[in-house]
Amino acid sequence: MSNSEKEIELAHELTHNVNDALNRRIEERFRAALFLADPSLDMDTVTVVSNVENDNELTVDGVDDEIIDKAMAIFESQQ
């Protein structure tokens, strides 16, 4: 493997690691926003998945749309 190929591979690995870290941070922050929007939520039944590589996609399951909207407002106000 040439130096150029190694550098490209390293760059891809670093990008993947940074994206994973960003995804975890977004997921943690959104879970916190959900809890602020409704402290009675059973967070064990809530799924939050972030995908910054796919146009900052955020998937939330186990919560109704009204709570998600409130949480999104909280999340966006904290940025």
LOMAR-981837 format. One record per atom (N, C-alpha, C): residue in three letters; x, y, z. Coordinates in pm, 1 decimal, decimal comma. Example, Ala and Ser with C-alpha at 12.3 -4.5 7.8 and 13.67 -1.06 7.14 Angstrom:
2
- ala|1319,0|-569,0|780,0
- ala|1230,0|-450,0|780,0
- ala|1320,0|-330,0|780,0
- ser|1285,0|-225,0|708,0
- ser|1367,0|-106,0|714,0
- ser|1290,0|3,0|787,0
END
This chain:
79
- met|85,3|-117,5|0,0
- met|0,0|0,0|0,0
- met|89,9|123,9|0,0
- ser|62,5|216,1|-88,0
- ser|143,6|337,4|-98,0
- ser|110,9|433,6|16,4
- asn|199,4|531,6|33,6
- asn|176,6|632,2|137,1
- asn|45,9|707,5|113,9
- ser|16,0|736,3|-11,7
- ser|-106,9|807,0|-45,3
- ser|-229,9|724,7|-5,5
- glu|-227,0|596,5|-33,8
- glu|-339,1|509,3|3,6
- glu|-352,4|500,8|154,8
- lys|-239,5|495,8|225,4
- lys|-242,2|492,3|371,9
- lys|-300,7|621,2|428,4
- glu|-263,6|733,3|369,2
- glu|-316,2|862,0|414,4
- glu|-465,8|871,6|391,2
- ile|-510,7|823,2|277,0
- ile|-654,0|824,1|246,5
- ile|-728,6|734,1|345,0
- glu|-673,7|616,8|371,3
- glu|-736,5|524,5|466,0
- glu|-742,2|585,8|605,4
- leu|-634,5|649,9|647,1
- leu|-630,9|715,8|777,5
- leu|-732,7|829,5|783,4
- ala|-743,2|906,9|677,0
- ala|-840,0|1016,4|671,8
- ala|-982,7|964,4|683,9
- his|-1012,0|854,0|615,8
- his|-1145,8|793,7|625,1
- his|-1173,3|744,9|767,2
- glu|-1073,7|683,2|828,6
- glu|-1090,1|633,7|965,4
- glu|-1113,3|749,1|1062,7
- leu|-1036,4|856,5|1047,2
- leu|-1054,2|972,6|1134,3
- leu|-1191,6|1036,1|1114,5
- thr|-1234,3|1046,7|990,4
- thr|-1366,3|1102,4|960,8
- thr|-1475,4|1017,6|1025,6
- his|-1461,4|886,7|1014,3
- his|-1558,7|795,2|1074,7
- his|-1561,3|813,1|1226,9
- asn|-1445,3|823,7|1288,9
- asn|-1438,1|840,1|1434,4
- asn|-1499,5|972,6|1479,0
- val|-1473,0|1078,6|1403,3
- val|-1531,2|1209,2|1436,8
- val|-1682,7|1204,2|1421,2
- asn|-1731,5|1144,2|1314,1
- asn|-1875,9|1133,3|1293,1
- asn|-1942,1|1050,2|1402,7
- asp|-1877,8|941,5|1443,5
- asp|-1931,7|861,6|1554,1
- asp|-1941,8|943,9|1681,6
- ala|-1837,2|1021,4|1710,8
- ala|-1838,6|1105,6|1830,4
- ala|-1948,8|1211,1|1821,6
- leu|-1964,2|1272,7|1705,4
- leu|-2071,7|1371,4|1687,0
- leu|-2208,5|1307,1|1703,2
- asn|-2226,4|1188,4|1645,2
- asn|-2354,2|1117,7|1658,6
- asn|-2387,0|1092,1|1804,8
- arg|-2290,9|1042,0|1883,5
- arg|-2315,9|1012,7|2024,9
- arg|-2350,6|1140,4|2100,9
- arg|-2279,8|1249,1|2070,2
- arg|-2306,3|1376,4|2138,9
- arg|-2446,4|1427,3|2106,2
- ile|-2484,8|1423,0|1981,2
- ile|-2619,1|1466,7|1940,8
- ile|-2725,2|1380,2|2007,9
- glu|-2704,1|1249,2|2008,0
- glu|-2800,4|1157,8|2070,1
- glu|-2815,3|1187,2|2219,0
- glu|-2704,2|1209,1|2288,7
- glu|-2710,6|1240,8|2432,2
- glu|-2782,8|1372,5|2457,1
- arg|-2750,5|1473,6|2376,1
- arg|-2814,6|1603,7|2393,7
- arg|-2964,4|1596,6|2363,9
- phe|-3002,4|1519,4|2261,8
- phe|-3144,2|1511,4|2228,9
- phe|-3219,9|1430,9|2334,2
- arg|-3157,4|1326,3|2386,8
- arg|-3221,5|1251,6|2495,4
- arg|-3244,1|1342,7|2616,8
- ala|-3147,4|1428,4|2646,6
- ala|-3162,5|1523,7|2756,6
- ala|-3276,4|1621,5|2726,9
- ala|-3285,7|1666,7|2603,2
- ala|-3394,3|1758,4|2564,3
- ala|-3529,6|1689,6|2575,4
- leu|-3536,1|1562,1|2536,9
- leu|-3661,0|1486,8|2551,8
- leu|-3701,4|1479,1|2698,3
- phe|-3607,0|1454,3|2785,0
- phe|-3635,5|1445,2|2927,6
- phe|-3684,5|1579,8|2981,8
- leu|-3623,8|1689,3|2934,0
- leu|-3670,1|1821,9|2975,8
- leu|-3811,0|1849,6|2924,2
- ala|-3841,4|1802,8|2804,1
- ala|-3974,1|1823,6|2745,8
- ala|-4080,0|1744,4|2820,5
- asp|-4042,5|1625,9|2871,1
- asp|-4136,7|1541,7|2945,4
- asp|-4060,1|1455,6|3044,8
- pro|-4043,8|1505,1|3168,0
- pro|-3967,6|1430,9|3269,9
- pro|-4028,0|1294,8|3306,2
- ser|-4153,5|1271,0|3267,9
- ser|-4216,3|1143,0|3300,9
- ser|-4186,1|1033,5|3198,3
- leu|-4111,2|1068,1|3091,4
- leu|-4078,5|968,5|2988,4
- leu|-3997,9|853,7|3046,7
- asp|-4030,1|732,9|3003,3
- asp|-3948,2|616,3|3036,4
- asp|-3838,9|609,4|2930,1
- met|-3723,5|663,2|2961,6
- met|-3616,3|675,1|2863,4
- met|-3564,8|539,3|2815,9
- asp|-3596,2|432,5|2887,6
- asp|-3556,4|298,0|2843,8
- asp|-3632,8|254,6|2719,2
- thr|-3746,3|317,4|2693,4
- thr|-3826,7|280,8|2576,0
- thr|-3806,3|376,6|2458,8
- val|-3719,0|475,8|2478,3
- val|-3694,9|577,7|2375,3
- val|-3567,5|543,2|2298,4
- thr|-3576,4|552,6|2165,1
- thr|-3460,9|529,9|2079,0
- thr|-3429,4|658,9|2005,3
- val|-3303,1|701,3|2013,3
- val|-3257,0|819,8|1942,0
- val|-3132,8|778,8|1862,3
- val|-3138,3|799,1|1729,9
- val|-3025,5|763,8|1643,8
- val|-2992,1|882,9|1555,3
- ser|-2866,9|925,6|1562,9
- ser|-2817,8|1036,3|1481,3
- ser|-2728,8|981,5|1371,0
- asn|-2733,5|1047,6|1254,0
- asn|-2647,6|1009,2|1142,4
- asn|-2601,8|1136,6|1071,9
- val|-2489,9|1192,9|1119,5
- val|-2441,3|1318,1|1060,5
- val|-2395,7|1300,1|916,1
- glu|-2357,8|1179,5|879,9
- glu|-2314,3|1153,7|742,2
- glu|-2430,2|1161,3|643,0
- asn|-2552,2|1143,2|692,0
- asn|-2670,0|1145,4|605,9
- asn|-2749,7|1273,0|631,7
- asp|-2688,8|1386,2|599,6
- asp|-2754,2|1515,8|610,2
- asp|-2809,3|1541,5|751,0
- asn|-2730,2|1505,1|852,3
- asn|-2767,1|1526,1|992,9
- asn|-2901,7|1464,0|1029,5
- glu|-2926,8|1345,9|978,0
- glu|-3050,9|1273,6|1004,7
- glu|-3062,0|1240,5|1154,4
- leu|-3181,0|1255,8|1208,6
- leu|-3208,4|1220,7|1347,6
- leu|-3337,9|1140,3|1350,5
- thr|-3329,9|1018,9|1403,7
- thr|-3446,4|931,0|1413,0
- thr|-3481,0|913,0|1560,2
- val|-3610,4|931,1|1593,1
- val|-3656,5|917,6|1730,8
- val|-3778,0|826,6|1731,7
- asp|-3774,2|723,9|1816,8
- asp|-3886,4|630,6|1832,6
- asp|-3924,3|620,0|1979,5
- gly|-4049,6|587,2|2004,1
- gly|-4097,0|565,7|2140,0
- gly|-4150,8|690,1|2206,6
- val|-4167,6|796,6|2127,1
- val|-4215,7|924,4|2180,3
- val|-4313,5|982,6|2079,7
- asp|-4419,3|1047,7|2130,5
- asp|-4514,0|1106,4|2035,5
- asp|-4457,4|1234,9|1974,8
- asp|-4513,7|1273,0|1862,9
- asp|-4462,8|1386,0|1784,5
- asp|-4461,8|1517,4|1861,7
- glu|-4559,3|1538,0|1947,7
- glu|-4566,9|1662,8|2024,1
- glu|-4444,6|1677,3|2115,3
- ile|-4407,0|1570,4|2181,3
- ile|-4290,4|1573,0|2270,4
- ile|-4162,7|1592,1|2188,1
- ile|-4155,3|1525,7|2072,2
- ile|-4038,2|1541,6|1985,3
- ile|-4025,1|1687,3|1942,3
- asp|-4136,0|1751,3|1906,5
- asp|-4133,2|1892,3|1866,3
- asp|-4084,8|1981,8|1980,6
- lys|-4133,7|1956,3|2101,4
- lys|-4088,9|2033,6|2217,9
- lys|-3940,0|2011,5|2242,2
- ala|-3897,6|1886,2|2233,3
- ala|-3756,5|1853,9|2254,8
- ala|-3668,9|1919,2|2148,3
- met|-3715,5|1921,0|2025,2
- met|-3637,5|1982,6|1917,1
- met|-3620,2|2131,8|1942,9
- ala|-3724,4|2197,4|1992,3
- ala|-3713,9|2340,0|2024,5
- ala|-3610,7|2361,7|2135,5
- ile|-3612,1|2275,8|2235,7
- ile|-3513,5|2284,9|2344,3
- ile|-3373,4|2258,5|2289,3
- phe|-3359,7|2154,3|2210,4
- phe|-3232,0|2114,7|2151,8
- phe|-3174,1|2229,1|2068,8
- glu|-3255,2|2286,6|1983,1
- glu|-3207,5|2395,1|1896,1
- glu|-3174,8|2521,6|1974,3
- ser|-3243,6|2545,8|2085,2
- ser|-3215,1|2666,8|2164,4
- ser|-3083,8|2653,9|2239,4
- gln|-3033,7|2532,4|2256,1
- gln|-2909,8|2509,5|2330,2
- gln|-2786,4|2517,7|2240,9
- gln|-2802,9|2532,6|2111,4
- gln|-2687,1|2533,3|2022,2
- gln|-2616,8|2665,6|2020,1
END
